[in-house]
């Protein structure tokens, strides 16, 4: 069994910062790509940022220069540092990871979601 547990969401004023964390645990053999997605009500889930096991990153145009994704392979954890937050960044953020487990092959796993609210 593999689980992704997110933390770090909350309420912040416009221009502020938050750091999201997502830790993977369970019967993990190797973690490939990891990423963060977000989904506003009545909209499709969209990619915010992704990072390969080797550290290559990719960002949505809307967050380039403001958000930074990183990972710690030893801790099976991915982070999203969000700076210069805007009200339009308000929504639920989901962690995603492609994981080869010891018992279930390779699958995509999702965290439970964490709410980020940017408001004065």
N, C-alpha and C positions, 0 to 999 in steps of 0.2 A: 504494500500500500504506500502511495506517495501523496504527500500533502504540501501545499503551498500556503504559508501563513503571512499575511501582510500586516504592516503596522505603519504608523506615522501620519495618517490623514488628520484632518481637523479644520478649524476655522482660522483664517488669516486675512489680514487687511491687504488691499491692492498694493502691489509693490513688495510684498513680503515674500518669505521663503518657507518651504516645507521640504522635508526629506522623507521619502517613502522607502520602506524596506520590505523585502519578501524573502523568506527563508524556506527552502525546500528540505523535507525530511522524509525518512522511510527507506524503502528498499531500493536505493539509488545506486546504479552502476556508473552512469555518466550523465551529465547535463550538457546538452548542446546549446542552442540559442535560448536566450531569455529576453523577456520584453515586458513593456507596460502598455496597456490599452486603456481607453476610457470610453464611456458610453453615457451620453445624455439621454434624458427621457425621449422616447419616440424616435430615436436616431440609432443608426448602426454603430456597433462597436468599432472604434478606429485605433490604429496603431499610433502610439505616442513616441516610443523609442524602443530599439532593440539592440542587443549586443551578442556577438558570437562568443564561443568559448575562448577564442583567441583574442578577443577584445575589440573587434571591428564593430563600430556603432552606426546606427541609422536613426534619423529623426524625422518626424513630421515637420513640414515647413512652418507650421504655426508655433512650434516650440524651439526651433533652432536658435541658438544663442542664449536661451533662457534656462533650458533643462539640460541636465547631464546624467546619462546612465552609466553605471559602473557595476562591477561584480567582484565578488570574492569567491573564487572557486574552492578554496579550502573550507569555506563556511557554507557553501551551496546557497549563497545569498546574492540577490541583485538589489541595487539601490536606484532611486531616482531623485536627484537633487533638483528641486524646482525653485528658481529664482524669478524675481520680477513678475510675480503672479498677477494675473488679470481676472476680472470677474468671469470672463468667458472660459476660464480654465475650470470653473466649478462643475463638478460632476463626480461620478464614481470611477475610481481607477482600479484596474484589474492587473494582476501579475500573471504572466504566462511563461511556461518553460517546456521545452521539448526534452523529455527525459527517457533514457533507457534504464528501465528498472531491472532488478535481478530476477523478477518472476513474470513480468507482463510485457516484455518487449519495449518498443519505443512508442510513446504516446505524448500528446499535448496535455498539459495540466494547467488548471486555472486556480487562482486564489479566490477568496470569498468576496473581494472588493472592499475598498476603503473610500470613504467620502472625503472629498476635498471641497471646501467652500471658501471662496474669495469674496469678501464683502466688508464694507466699512460699517 
